[in-house]
């Protein structure tokens, strides 16, 4: 792809040239004043994005690393996992792999896990922590974090939040919603290259983490907390990616996080309207997979009529110069996904949607 504005995968997202060029800066010792100044720049950019006064941990890993950190650093006791898609299922599987007694509720990929089911589970048994995916990338479904968190805290249960395709694109109020631990990846709505994960832990969660006996080493959030106040990381960081993050953080600050949320909301509405128009124009049962009351502002999964396959749509759109995503997991054949996040704009998205509509009309002939 030669020009910016053609890459609409639900992650990794397209990265501006200015951000890529920032990674050409020279190496430097990660235990010195220059690095600490760079890390302080990162904090200035990241804290407003998380809407938190707490420091932001920076992990040289994918967001899956901080998924594991969340589980390993949770207080002793069983884990309740809310599952409504492939990535919330991964969160639950990580809890099991870490040897935690894990109870899964949900399973319906068409909607968020009902609050009544969450309340019933919390009432029946005490859980040390609850896992939830804010924006489920496989389905484009958004879960209400304030509602889930309020329920969990009534039962003294910590809330561990995967907001990988949420944070930076849709509202996340870490402090106001009293989230215990929330994390994201660099390559989604923040529009950075892959390879970093960012997370914020509440002081309450850190106190609980200190009692966890199987925190391990690389993802020990207690150690992250110790080092972050020195503007350092516990282990050797991906320095080039930190340069990129500093530049992008300043770009987001100029736009403002509120304006960024509004831009993403406009692109999501535009995509949902496009799906409705496609259904009317073709007479085929295209629809947004996620329910209307719970749609992510960063990614839309489009359900296809039986006559079409998701991969065929993706390949046809690629021939027209655009990259979109295929369906994920059990939805691979029956959906395709458009990632309208990061630094994309409605006018660029319109070109992608036009190419996708042309592809679909050709496939339906």
C-alpha positions as CSV (number, residue, x, y, z in Angstrom):
1,X,0.0,0.0,0.0
2,X,1.6,3.2,-1.1
3,X,-0.5,6.0,0.5
4,X,-1.7,6.5,4.0
5,X,-5.4,5.7,4.4
6,X,-5.7,2.2,2.8
7,X,-5.0,-0.1,5.8
8,X,-8.2,-0.8,7.7
9,X,-7.3,-4.0,9.5
10,X,-8.7,-4.2,13.1
11,X,-5.0,-4.3,14.2
12,X,-2.3,-3.6,13.6
13,X,-3.5,-0.2,12.4
14,X,-1.8,2.2,10.0
15,X,1.0,4.2,11.5
16,X,1.9,7.8,10.4
17,X,5.3,8.4,8.8
18,X,6.3,10.8,11.5
19,X,5.8,8.1,14.1
20,X,7.8,5.5,12.1
21,X,10.6,8.0,11.5
22,X,10.8,8.7,15.3
23,X,12.1,5.1,15.6
24,X,15.3,6.1,13.8
25,X,16.6,7.9,16.8
26,X,19.8,6.5,18.3
27,X,20.0,3.9,21.1
28,X,20.7,5.1,24.6
29,X,21.3,3.5,28.0
30,X,18.0,2.6,29.7
31,X,19.4,3.3,33.1
32,X,20.4,6.9,32.5
33,X,19.0,10.4,32.6
34,X,18.2,10.6,28.9
35,X,16.1,7.5,29.0
36,X,14.3,8.7,32.1
37,X,13.5,12.0,30.3
38,X,12.1,10.0,27.4
39,X,10.0,7.9,29.7
40,X,8.7,11.0,31.4
41,X,7.5,12.3,28.0
42,X,5.6,9.0,27.6
43,X,3.9,9.4,30.9
44,X,2.8,12.9,30.0
45,X,1.1,11.6,26.8
46,X,-0.3,8.3,28.2
47,X,-1.9,9.4,31.5
48,X,-4.5,11.7,29.8
49,X,-5.4,8.9,27.4
50,X,-6.1,6.5,30.3
51,X,-7.8,9.4,32.1
52,X,-5.8,8.5,35.2
53,X,-3.5,10.2,37.7
54,X,-1.8,6.9,38.2
55,X,1.4,6.0,36.3
56,X,1.2,4.0,33.1
57,X,3.2,0.8,33.0
58,X,5.0,0.1,29.7
59,X,5.6,-3.5,28.8
60,X,7.8,-4.6,25.8
61,X,5.3,-7.3,24.9
62,X,1.9,-7.7,23.2
63,X,-1.2,-6.9,25.2
64,X,-1.4,-10.7,25.9
65,X,1.5,-10.2,28.2
66,X,-0.4,-7.8,30.4
67,X,-3.4,-10.2,30.2
68,X,-1.2,-12.7,31.9
69,X,0.1,-10.1,34.3
70,X,-3.5,-9.3,35.4
71,X,-4.1,-12.9,36.2
72,X,-0.8,-13.6,37.9
73,X,-1.0,-10.4,40.0
74,X,-4.6,-10.9,41.1
75,X,-5.1,-11.8,44.8
76,X,-5.4,-15.5,45.6
77,X,-8.8,-16.9,44.9
78,X,-11.1,-18.0,42.0
79,X,-11.5,-15.9,38.8
80,X,-14.8,-15.1,37.1
81,X,-14.4,-14.7,33.3
82,X,-17.0,-12.9,31.2
83,X,-16.8,-14.5,27.7
84,X,-18.6,-13.1,24.6
85,X,-16.0,-13.5,21.9
86,X,-12.6,-14.9,20.9
87,X,-10.4,-12.5,23.0
88,X,-12.5,-12.7,26.2
89,X,-12.2,-16.5,25.7
90,X,-8.4,-16.0,25.5
91,X,-8.5,-14.1,28.8
92,X,-10.3,-17.0,30.4
93,X,-7.9,-19.5,28.9
94,X,-4.9,-17.6,30.3
95,X,-6.5,-17.7,33.8
96,X,-6.8,-21.5,33.4
97,X,-3.2,-21.8,32.1
98,X,-1.9,-19.9,35.1
99,X,-3.5,-22.5,37.3
100,X,-6.4,-20.3,38.6
101,X,-9.8,-21.8,39.5
102,X,-11.7,-20.2,36.7
103,X,-15.5,-19.9,36.2
104,X,-16.7,-18.8,32.8
105,X,-20.1,-17.1,32.2
106,X,-21.6,-15.9,28.9
107,X,-20.6,-17.7,25.7
108,X,-23.0,-15.8,23.4
109,X,-20.9,-13.9,20.9
110,X,-23.8,-11.8,19.8
111,X,-23.9,-9.6,22.9
112,X,-22.2,-8.5,26.1
113,X,-22.6,-10.9,29.0
114,X,-25.9,-9.9,30.7
115,X,-25.5,-8.0,33.9
116,X,-28.0,-10.3,35.6
117,X,-25.7,-13.2,34.9
118,X,-22.7,-11.3,36.3
119,X,-24.7,-10.4,39.4
120,X,-25.9,-13.9,39.9
121,X,-22.4,-15.4,39.6
122,X,-21.0,-12.8,42.1
123,X,-23.8,-13.5,44.5
124,X,-23.3,-17.3,44.4
125,X,-19.5,-17.2,45.1
126,X,-16.7,-14.9,46.1
127,X,-14.2,-14.2,43.3
128,X,-10.8,-12.6,43.7
129,X,-11.1,-11.0,40.3
130,X,-13.3,-10.7,37.2
131,X,-11.9,-10.6,33.6
132,X,-13.8,-8.6,30.9
133,X,-13.0,-7.5,27.4
134,X,-14.2,-3.9,26.9
135,X,-14.1,-3.9,23.1
136,X,-14.3,-7.4,21.7
137,X,-12.2,-7.3,18.5
138,X,-13.7,-10.5,17.1
139,X,-17.2,-9.2,17.1
140,X,-17.1,-5.4,17.4
141,X,-19.1,-5.6,20.7
142,X,-18.7,-3.1,23.5
143,X,-19.3,-3.9,27.2
144,X,-20.3,-1.3,29.7
145,X,-17.4,-1.1,32.1
146,X,-19.0,1.2,34.7
147,X,-21.9,-1.2,35.1
148,X,-19.7,-4.3,35.4
149,X,-17.3,-2.6,37.8
150,X,-20.0,-1.3,40.1
151,X,-21.4,-4.8,40.4
152,X,-18.0,-6.4,41.0
153,X,-17.0,-3.9,43.7
154,X,-20.2,-4.5,45.6
155,X,-18.8,-8.0,46.0
156,X,-15.2,-7.0,46.7
157,X,-14.0,-8.4,43.3
158,X,-11.3,-6.7,41.3
159,X,-12.0,-5.9,37.7
160,X,-9.3,-6.7,35.1
161,X,-10.0,-5.0,31.8
162,X,-8.7,-5.8,28.3
163,X,-9.4,-2.5,26.4
164,X,-7.1,-3.4,23.5
165,X,-9.4,-2.0,20.8
166,X,-11.1,0.4,23.2
167,X,-8.6,2.6,24.8
168,X,-7.7,5.6,22.7
169,X,-10.7,5.2,20.5
170,X,-13.7,5.0,22.9
171,X,-14.2,6.5,26.3
172,X,-12.2,4.9,29.1
173,X,-12.3,6.6,32.5
174,X,-9.8,4.6,34.5
175,X,-10.0,6.7,37.7
176,X,-13.7,7.7,37.5
177,X,-14.9,4.2,36.9
178,X,-12.5,2.8,39.5
179,X,-11.0,0.2,37.2
180,X,-8.6,-2.1,39.1
181,X,-6.3,-2.9,36.1
182,X,-6.8,-1.8,32.5
183,X,-4.5,-2.4,29.6
184,X,-4.2,-2.0,25.9
185,X,-1.8,-2.7,23.0
186,X,0.2,-0.2,21.0
187,X,-1.0,-1.3,17.6
188,X,-4.7,-0.6,17.9
189,X,-6.5,2.8,18.5
190,X,-3.2,4.4,19.6
191,X,-1.9,3.9,16.0
192,X,1.6,2.7,17.0
193,X,3.6,-0.2,15.7
194,X,3.0,-3.5,17.5
195,X,5.3,-4.5,20.4
196,X,4.2,-2.5,23.4
197,X,1.5,-2.9,26.0
198,X,0.3,-0.2,28.4
199,X,-1.5,-0.6,31.6
200,X,-2.7,1.2,34.7
201,X,-3.3,-0.5,38.1
202,X,-5.2,1.0,41.0
203,X,-3.5,1.3,44.4
204,X,-6.1,-1.1,45.7
205,X,-5.2,-3.7,43.1
206,X,-1.4,-3.3,43.8
207,X,-2.1,-4.0,47.5
208,X,-3.9,-7.2,46.5
209,X,-1.1,-8.0,44.1
210,X,1.4,-7.9,46.9
211,X,-0.4,-11.0,48.4
212,X,-0.2,-13.0,45.1
213,X,2.4,-15.7,45.4
214,X,2.7,-16.6,41.7
215,X,3.4,-13.2,40.1
216,X,6.4,-14.6,38.3
217,X,9.1,-12.1,37.2
218,X,8.7,-10.5,33.8
219,X,5.0,-9.4,34.4
220,X,5.2,-8.6,38.1
221,X,3.2,-5.4,38.4
222,X,4.5,-4.8,41.9
223,X,8.0,-4.4,40.3
224,X,6.6,-2.3,37.5
225,X,5.1,0.1,40.1
226,X,8.5,0.3,41.8
227,X,10.3,1.2,38.6
228,X,7.7,3.5,37.0
229,X,8.2,6.1,39.7
230,X,11.9,6.2,38.7
231,X,10.8,6.7,35.0
232,X,12.3,3.3,34.2
233,X,11.1,-0.2,33.3
234,X,12.2,-3.4,35.2
235,X,13.7,-5.0,32.1
236,X,15.3,-3.8,28.9
237,X,12.6,-1.9,27.0
238,X,12.0,-1.6,23.2
239,X,13.6,1.8,23.0
240,X,12.8,2.5,19.4
241,X,9.1,1.9,20.1
242,X,9.3,4.3,23.1
243,X,10.5,7.1,20.8
244,X,7.5,6.4,18.6
245,X,5.2,6.5,21.6
246,X,6.5,9.8,22.8
247,X,5.8,11.4,19.4
248,X,2.3,9.9,19.1
249,X,1.4,10.8,22.6
250,X,2.1,14.5,21.8
251,X,0.1,14.2,18.6
252,X,-2.9,12.8,20.5
253,X,-2.6,15.6,23.1
254,X,-2.8,18.2,20.3
255,X,-6.0,16.5,18.9
256,X,-7.2,15.9,22.5
257,X,-8.6,12.6,23.7
258,X,-12.2,13.9,23.6
259,X,-11.8,14.9,20.0
260,X,-10.3,11.5,19.2
261,X,-13.3,9.8,20.8
262,X,-15.6,11.9,18.8
263,X,-13.8,11.1,15.5
264,X,-14.0,7.4,16.2
265,X,-17.7,7.7,17.0
266,X,-18.3,9.5,13.7
267,X,-16.4,6.8,11.8
268,X,-18.4,4.0,13.6
269,X,-21.7,5.6,12.8
270,X,-20.6,6.1,9.2
271,X,-19.8,2.4,8.9
272,X,-23.1,1.3,10.5
273,X,-25.0,3.5,8.1
274,X,-23.0,2.1,5.2
275,X,-24.1,-1.5,6.2
276,X,-27.7,-0.4,6.3
277,X,-27.4,1.2,2.9
278,X,-25.7,-1.9,1.5
279,X,-28.6,-4.1,2.8
280,X,-31.1,-1.8,1.1
281,X,-29.2,-1.5,-2.2
282,X,-28.5,-5.2,-2.6
283,X,-31.6,-6.7,-0.9
284,X,-29.2,-9.1,0.8
285,X,-29.2,-9.6,4.6
286,X,-26.0,-7.7,5.5
287,X,-26.0,-6.5,9.1
288,X,-23.7,-5.2,11.9
289,X,-22.9,-8.3,14.0
290,X,-22.9,-6.5,17.3
291,X,-26.3,-5.3,18.7
292,X,-27.1,-1.7,18.3
293,X,-26.9,-0.8,22.0
294,X,-23.4,-2.3,22.3
295,X,-21.2,-1.5,19.3
296,X,-17.6,-0.6,19.5
297,X,-16.4,2.7,18.1
298,X,-13.2,1.2,16.7
299,X,-14.1,-2.0,14.8
300,X,-17.2,-3.3,13.0
301,X,-17.9,-6.9,12.2
302,X,-20.3,-7.3,9.2
303,X,-22.4,-10.4,9.0
304,X,-22.7,-11.8,5.5
305,X,-25.4,-13.6,3.6
306,X,-24.8,-17.3,3.2
307,X,-23.8,-16.8,-0.5
308,X,-20.7,-14.9,0.5
309,X,-17.5,-15.8,2.3
310,X,-15.5,-13.4,4.4
311,X,-12.2,-14.3,2.8
312,X,-13.6,-13.6,-0.7
313,X,-14.6,-10.1,0.4
314,X,-11.2,-9.4,1.9
315,X,-9.4,-10.6,-1.2
316,X,-11.6,-8.6,-3.5
317,X,-11.1,-5.4,-1.5
318,X,-7.3,-6.0,-1.5
319,X,-7.4,-6.0,-5.3
320,X,-8.8,-2.5,-5.1
321,X,-5.9,-1.3,-2.9
322,X,-7.4,-1.6,0.6
323,X,-6.8,-4.0,3.5
324,X,-9.7,-5.0,5.7
325,X,-10.0,-7.9,8.2
326,X,-11.6,-11.3,7.8
327,X,-13.8,-12.9,10.3
328,X,-12.2,-14.2,13.5
329,X,-12.5,-17.6,15.1
330,X,-15.8,-19.3,14.6
331,X,-17.0,-16.2,12.6
332,X,-14.2,-16.5,10.0
333,X,-16.5,-17.5,7.1
334,X,-19.6,-15.6,8.0
335,X,-18.2,-12.1,8.7
336,X,-15.6,-9.6,7.7
337,X,-14.3,-6.7,9.9
338,X,-13.4,-3.1,9.3
339,X,-11.1,-1.4,11.7
340,X,-12.0,2.3,11.8
341,X,-9.5,3.4,14.4
342,X,-6.2,5.1,15.1
343,X,-5.4,8.1,12.9
344,X,-7.9,7.4,10.1
345,X,-10.5,10.0,9.2
346,X,-14.0,9.7,7.8
347,X,-13.0,10.8,4.3
348,X,-10.4,8.0,4.1
349,X,-12.9,5.5,5.5
350,X,-15.3,6.5,2.8
351,X,-12.9,5.4,0.1
352,X,-12.5,2.0,1.9
353,X,-16.2,1.5,2.2
354,X,-16.7,2.4,-1.4
355,X,-14.1,-0.2,-2.5
356,X,-15.8,-2.8,-0.2
357,X,-19.2,-2.1,-1.6
358,X,-17.9,-2.4,-5.2
359,X,-16.3,-5.8,-4.3
360,X,-19.5,-7.1,-2.7
361,X,-21.7,-6.1,-5.7
362,X,-19.3,-7.9,-8.0
363,X,-19.4,-11.0,-5.8
364,X,-23.2,-11.0,-5.8
365,X,-23.5,-10.9,-9.6
